[in-house]
Amino acid sequence: MSLFQRIRRSESLQPQSLLGRTTLTLAFSSFLIAVVSTIALNVFVIDPIAERSADDEAALLVLSAQTWVELPPQARPYFELELAQSHDLIISVAEQTLPPLDRYLPFTELLLEKLQRRLALDVRMYDGNDLVWVDVPMAGYNLQIGFSPDRRDVQLLYVAIVIASLGAGIVFLTSLLIVRKIARPLVQVGKQAETFRGLAEIEPLPETGPRELVSLARNFNTMADEIALVLANRTTLMAGISHDLRTPLTRMRLALALLPDTVDQRLVQRFEGNLEAMDVLIGDALRFAQGTREEVQSLALAPYVREVLDTFDQEIDFSCSISDGVILDLAPNAFSRVLSNLVGNAIKYANRVQVSLDGTEVVVSDDGPGIPESERGRVFQPFYRLEASRNVSTGGSGLGLAVVQQLSAAHGWKIHIADSALGGAEFRWRFDINAR
């Protein structure tokens, strides 16, 4: 596996949300901080304290043994009671047969080392009666002193767990607070960008928060206003050109109608055909420039689709899986124009056309030559046509599918091209449905 592939794979394993990635990064850094803190705490705090505590404990054991030896026999029981009550130490002159201490107790290891250094003797420890016993030879007596094994035990593991758990909680809450403040404006920008269709009525983003987010919101609002202005100017320009061009076209049609009968009629028909093609081209260009300003209305979907299909002379197979009572909120003219363009495009290049309506999707299939997969993204471009499948007799401006793409983008609809079961092309048109 190459380095690039390993990098791509590691990126795919990362959380996809900003909160997840930030939390993961902060969690890793907090884990390192917890490890360093635990090591530093152990080296500079716990170990020195444990060393001093073990030395103090060893001094207490030696001092207790020395005091016991120096006391008169009748006072020793009172001293033993005082040690038990005040220091949790049990001192005994009777030798007990106990097993050696084989449990690992960090503090007893340190205590044994300190005792051996103070007594300059080989001291042994034993395990018994929930106590740890140590031999302390003193002035001819072989004393045994018992103490609790965990009275001053070092709990390094618990310290590490506390630091890591509290650190993880603090990191999570901190990252949640920070990312929410950062992600909320970014989510707003993403939603606005997703719903923006070039309309001037878009609600501007609030320009508040940190300087970088304010700059992002301001630039987005400026971009949206400029795009809306460009589209509005384009619509106005195309409408003006269409109106201005149709006036001389009408005059040319009138001039052709007034020509004397001596003029060659085949020439007249050719002129009339060219004028008709120009009129269609102008109409398609105008529809391409407009079509994004329509308001949605409540319509019965299935009857409306049948109404659009009835406008075609060719018989079209239609199947529907929803009832006639399903009401939708949609732009009727844009909806009918998209459906008409898809069906009309199929009729141009095929003999058989099928239309199916299934919930939120309309599928238009035909038995024509189809659309190569490499060309499916380009057929939605304005004035682009597949020369291999072009029907010269039908003419056309190459704007039909471009209008489909533009209206779909303007209203949040999705268009996908696939291979039809009939052998030709299949257009799957999915739209958001607000049914009731």
C-alpha positions in Angstrom: 0.0 0.0 0.0 1.4 3.4 -1.0 1.8 6.3 1.3 -1.1 8.2 -0.5 -3.4 5.2 0.0 -2.5 4.9 3.6 -3.2 8.6 4.1 -6.6 8.2 2.3 -7.5 5.2 4.4 -6.6 7.0 7.7 -8.8 9.9 6.6 -11.7 7.6 5.8 -11.5 6.2 9.4 -11.7 9.6 11.0 -15.1 10.9 12.2 -16.9 12.9 9.5 -18.3 15.7 11.7 -16.3 18.7 12.9 -17.3 17.8 16.5 -16.1 14.3 16.2 -12.8 15.2 14.6 -12.2 18.0 17.1 -13.1 15.8 20.1 -10.8 13.0 18.7 -7.9 15.4 18.4 -8.4 17.0 21.8 -8.9 13.5 23.4 -5.6 12.3 22.0 -3.8 15.4 23.2 -5.5 15.2 26.6 -4.4 11.5 26.8 -0.8 12.6 26.2 -1.2 15.3 28.8 -2.6 12.8 31.3 0.3 10.4 30.7 2.9 13.2 31.1 1.1 14.6 34.1 0.9 11.1 35.7 4.6 10.5 35.1 5.6 13.9 36.4 3.3 13.5 39.4 4.9 10.1 40.2 8.5 11.3 39.7 8.3 14.7 41.5 5.6 14.2 44.0 4.5 10.6 44.8 8.0 9.0 44.8 9.5 11.6 47.1 6.5 11.5 49.5 6.6 7.7 49.4 10.3 7.7 50.2 9.9 10.1 53.1 6.8 8.2 54.4 8.7 4.9 54.3 11.6 6.4 56.0 9.4 7.9 58.7 7.6 4.6 59.1 10.9 2.7 59.4 12.0 5.3 62.1 8.8 4.8 64.0 9.2 1.0 63.9 12.8 1.2 65.2 11.9 3.8 67.8 9.0 1.7 69.0 11.2 -1.3 69.3 13.8 0.7 71.2 11.2 2.2 73.5 9.7 -1.2 74.2 13.1 -2.7 75.1 13.9 0.2 77.5 10.6 0.2 79.3 10.2 -1.9 82.5 8.2 -5.1 81.9 5.1 -3.9 83.8 4.9 -0.8 81.5 5.2 -2.6 78.2 1.5 -3.7 78.0 0.4 -0.1 78.3 2.9 1.0 75.6 1.7 -1.8 73.3 -1.9 -0.6 73.8 -0.9 3.0 73.0 0.9 1.9 69.8 -2.2 0.0 68.7 -4.6 2.9 69.4 -2.4 5.8 68.2 -0.3 4.3 65.4 -2.1 1.0 64.4 1.0 -0.9 65.2 1.0 -4.4 66.9 4.3 -5.2 68.7 4.9 -8.7 70.0 7.8 -10.5 71.5 6.3 -13.9 70.8 7.7 -15.4 67.6 5.0 -16.4 65.1 5.5 -18.8 62.2 4.2 -16.9 59.2 4.7 -17.3 55.5 7.0 -14.8 53.7 5.4 -11.8 52.1 5.1 -12.5 48.4 2.6 -9.9 47.4 3.8 -6.9 45.6 3.2 -3.8 47.8 5.2 -0.8 46.7 5.2 0.8 50.1 6.5 -2.3 51.9 9.3 -2.6 49.4 10.4 0.9 50.3 9.9 0.2 54.0 12.0 -2.9 53.9 14.8 -1.0 52.2 14.7 1.8 54.8 14.6 -0.7 57.8 17.6 -2.6 56.5 19.5 0.7 56.1 18.6 1.8 59.6 19.3 -1.6 61.3 22.1 -2.6 59.1 20.6 -6.1 59.1 18.8 -8.4 56.7 15.2 -7.8 57.7 12.3 -10.1 56.6 8.6 -9.4 56.2 5.8 -11.9 56.6 2.1 -12.1 55.7 -0.5 -13.0 58.2 -3.7 -12.0 60.0 -4.5 -9.2 57.5 -1.3 -7.6 58.6 2.2 -7.4 57.4 4.8 -8.4 60.0 8.4 -7.4 60.1 11.2 -8.8 62.3 13.0 -6.0 64.3 16.0 -7.5 66.3 16.6 -5.1 69.2 18.9 -5.6 72.3 18.6 -9.4 72.3 14.9 -9.4 71.6 13.5 -10.6 68.3 10.5 -8.3 68.1 7.7 -8.7 65.5 5.8 -5.6 64.6 2.6 -5.8 62.5 1.0 -3.0 60.5 -1.7 -2.7 57.8 -0.4 -3.4 54.3 -2.3 -0.5 52.7 -2.0 2.1 55.4 0.3 4.2 53.2 0.1 2.3 49.9 0.8 4.3 46.7 -2.3 4.3 44.5 -0.7 5.4 41.2 -3.2 3.5 39.0 -6.1 5.3 40.7 -4.3 8.6 40.3 -3.9 8.0 36.6 -7.5 6.9 36.2 -8.8 10.0 38.0 -6.6 12.3 35.9 -7.6 10.6 32.6 -11.3 10.4 33.4 -11.6 14.0 34.6 -9.4 15.2 31.7 -11.6 13.3 29.2 -14.7 14.9 30.6 -13.3 18.4 30.6 -12.0 17.9 27.1 -15.3 16.6 25.8 -17.3 19.5 27.4 -14.8 22.0 26.2 -14.7 20.7 22.6 -18.5 20.5 22.6 -18.8 24.1 23.6 -16.1 25.3 21.2 -17.3 23.2 18.2 -20.9 24.2 18.7 -20.0 27.8 18.6 -17.9 27.2 15.4 -20.1 24.6 13.7 -23.4 26.4 14.1 -22.5 29.2 11.7 -20.9 26.7 9.3 -24.1 24.6 9.4 -26.1 27.8 8.5 -23.7 28.5 5.6 -24.0 24.9 4.4 -27.9 25.0 4.5 -28.0 28.4 2.8 -25.6 27.2 0.1 -27.7 24.0 -0.4 -31.0 25.9 -0.7 -29.6 28.8 -2.7 -30.9 28.8 -6.3 -29.9 32.2 -7.4 -32.9 34.0 -6.0 -32.6 37.5 -4.5 -35.1 36.7 -1.7 -32.6 34.5 0.1 -32.3 35.4 3.8 -28.8 36.7 4.5 -26.6 35.0 7.0 -26.1 36.8 10.4 -22.7 38.5 10.4 -21.9 37.9 14.1 -19.3 35.9 16.0 -15.6 35.6 15.6 -13.8 37.6 12.9 -13.3 34.7 10.6 -16.9 33.6 10.7 -18.1 37.2 10.2 -15.9 37.4 7.1 -17.3 34.1 5.8 -20.9 35.2 6.3 -20.3 38.6 4.7 -18.5 37.1 1.7 -21.3 34.5 1.3 -24.0 37.2 1.4 -22.1 39.3 -1.1 -21.6 36.3 -3.4 -25.4 35.4 -3.2 -26.4 39.0 -4.0 -24.0 39.2 -7.0 -25.2 35.8 -8.4 -28.8 36.8 -8.0 -28.1 40.1 -9.8 -26.3 38.3 -12.6 -29.2 35.8 -13.1 -31.8 38.6 -12.9 -29.9 40.6 -15.5 -29.6 37.5 -17.7 -33.3 36.9 -17.5 -34.0 40.5 -18.4 -31.6 40.5 -21.3 -32.9 37.2 -22.7 -36.5 38.5 -22.4 -35.6 41.7 -24.2 -33.7 39.8 -27.0 -36.6 37.4 -27.4 -39.1 40.2 -27.7 -37.0 42.3 -30.1 -36.3 39.3 -32.3 -39.9 38.1 -32.6 -40.9 41.5 -34.0 -38.8 41.2 -37.2 -39.7 37.5 -37.4 -43.4 38.5 -37.5 -42.6 41.1 -40.2 -40.7 38.4 -42.2 -43.7 36.0 -42.0 -46.0 38.8 -43.2 -43.6 39.6 -46.1 -43.6 35.9 -47.1 -47.4 35.8 -47.0 -47.5 38.9 -49.4 -45.1 37.4 -52.0 -46.7 36.9 -55.4 -47.6 33.4 -56.6 -44.9 33.6 -59.2 -42.2 33.1 -56.5 -40.9 29.6 -56.2 -43.0 27.9 -53.4 -40.2 25.6 -52.4 -38.1 28.6 -51.6 -40.9 30.1 -49.6 -41.3 26.9 -47.6 -37.6 26.8 -46.9 -37.8 30.4 -45.5 -40.9 29.5 -43.5 -39.1 26.5 -42.0 -36.1 28.6 -41.1 -38.3 31.2 -39.5 -40.1 28.5 -37.5 -36.8 27.1 -36.3 -35.7 30.6 -35.2 -38.9 31.1 -33.3 -38.5 27.7 -31.5 -34.9 28.6 -30.7 -35.9 32.0 -29.2 -38.7 30.4 -27.2 -36.3 27.8 -25.8 -33.7 30.4 -24.9 -36.3 32.5 -23.1 -37.6 29.5 -21.1 -34.0 28.6 -20.2 -33.4 32.1 -18.8 -36.7 32.2 -16.9 -38.2 29.4 -14.9 -36.8 30.1 -11.4 -39.3 32.7 -10.3 -42.4 30.6 -10.0 -44.2 30.2 -6.6 -45.3 26.7 -5.5 -48.9 25.7 -5.5 -50.9 22.8 -4.1 -51.7 20.3 -6.9 -52.9 16.7 -7.2 -49.8 15.0 -8.6 -51.2 12.0 -10.5 -54.0 13.9 -12.4 -51.5 16.7 -13.2 -49.0 14.2 -14.7 -51.8 12.7 -16.8 -52.8 16.1 -18.0 -49.3 16.9 -19.1 -48.9 13.6 -20.9 -52.3 14.1 -22.7 -50.8 17.1 -24.6 -48.6 14.8 -26.7 -49.9 13.2 -29.9 -48.0 10.0 -29.4 -49.4 7.4 -27.1 -47.4 7.1 -23.9 -47.4 4.2 -21.5 -48.2 5.5 -18.0 -48.1 3.7 -14.7 -48.8 5.2 -11.3 -48.4 3.7 -7.8 -50.0 6.6 -5.8 -53.6 7.6 -5.5 -55.2 10.6 -7.2 -55.8 12.2 -3.8 -52.1 12.8 -3.1 -51.6 16.6 -3.0 -48.2 18.2 -3.5 -46.7 21.7 -3.0 -44.8 22.3 -6.3 -44.3 24.9 -9.0 -46.8 23.7 -11.7 -45.3 25.4 -14.7 -41.7 24.3 -13.9 -43.0 20.7 -13.1 -44.9 20.5 -16.4 -42.0 22.0 -18.4 -39.5 19.4 -16.9 -41.9 16.5 -17.6 -42.7 17.8 -21.1 -39.0 18.2 -22.0 -38.1 14.8 -20.8 -41.0 13.1 -22.6 -40.5 15.2 -25.7 -36.8 14.4 -25.8 -37.6 10.7 -25.6 -40.2 10.9 -28.4 -37.7 12.5 -30.7 -35.3 9.6 -30.5 -37.5 6.6 -29.7 -40.6 4.8 -30.9 -41.8 3.7 -27.5 -41.9 5.8 -24.3 -42.9 4.8 -20.8 -43.6 7.1 -17.9 -44.0 5.8 -14.3 -44.9 7.7 -11.2 -43.8 6.1 -7.9 -44.2 8.3 -4.8 -41.4 10.9 -5.1 -40.0 9.8 -8.5 -41.0 10.0 -12.1 -39.2 7.7 -14.5 -39.2 8.3 -18.3 -37.9 5.4 -20.3 -37.5 4.8 -24.0 -36.3 2.3 -26.6 -34.0 4.8 -28.5 -30.3 4.7 -29.0 -29.6 5.6 -25.4 -27.0 8.0 -24.0 -23.4 6.8 -23.5 -22.3 6.9 -19.8 -19.4 9.3 -20.7 -21.9 11.8 -22.2 -24.5 11.8 -19.4 -23.1 14.7 -17.6 -22.7 16.8 -20.8 -26.2 16.4 -22.2 -27.5 18.9 -19.6 -25.2 21.6 -20.9 -26.9 24.4 -23.0 -26.8 23.9 -26.8 -25.1 20.5 -26.4 -26.4 17.6 -28.5 -25.3 14.1 -29.2 -24.5 14.2 -32.9 -24.6 10.4 -33.2 -28.3 10.3 -32.2 -29.5 13.6 -33.5 -32.6 13.5 -35.6 -32.1 16.2 -38.2 -35.8 16.2 -39.2 -36.9 17.2 -35.7 -34.5 20.1 -35.3 -34.1 21.5 -31.8 -32.0 24.0 -30.0 -30.2 21.7 -27.6 -31.7 23.6 -24.6 -34.4 21.1 -23.6 -32.3 19.1 -21.1 -30.5 22.3 -20.0 -33.9 23.7 -19.0 -34.6 20.4 -17.1 -31.3 20.7 -15.2 -31.8 24.4 -14.4 -35.4 24.0 -13.1 -34.5 20.9 -11.2 -31.6 22.8 -9.5 -33.8 25.8 -8.8 -36.5 23.6 -7.0 -34.3 21.1 -5.4 -35.1 18.2 -7.7 -32.7 15.5 -8.8 -32.1 14.1 -12.3 -30.2 10.9 -12.9 -29.7 9.1 -16.3 -29.4 5.3 -16.5 -29.9 2.5 -19.0 -33.5 1.7 -19.8 -35.0 -1.8 -19.6 -36.4 -1.0 -23.1 -32.9 -0.6 -24.5 -32.6 3.1 -24.6 -32.2 5.9 -22.0 -33.9 6.2 -18.6 -34.3 9.6 -16.8 -35.1 9.2 -13.1 -36.5 12.4 -11.8 -36.8 12.7 -8.0 -38.4 15.6 -6.3 -39.2 16.5 -2.7 -42.8 15.8 -1.8 -44.9 17.6 0.7 -47.9 15.2 0.6 -51.0 15.5 2.7 
